[in-house]
Amino acid sequence: MWPAIWTCWTVIFAIAETIALVNRRENDTLSETTRRLFRTRTSKVGRAAFAVGWGGFSVWFAIHILTETM
């Protein structure tokens, strides 16, 4: 059941992101939304929060996948 759910989520995301990239409207892609959420263009604190969050997630995910723990 879960593999089907993850597959559906991935396909839906890919379709939504493709539509957002093709229509070229402002602030509708995941990247643009993330930049706006963390205010990476105008806030050093936002940039730092994003960098720490992304870095932490990346480290955790790599350990999680490679060691099959957590």
URQUI-V710191 format. One record per run of one state. SS is the DSSP state (H for helix, E for strand, - for the rest). FROM is the first residue (numbers start at 1). TO is the last residue. If there is no record, write none. Layout:
BEGIN
ss = <SS:SS>
from = <FROM:FROM>
to = <TO:TO>
END
This chain:
BEGIN
ss = <-:H:-:H:-:H:->
from = <1:2:24:30:39:44:68>
to = <1:23:29:38:43:67:70>
END
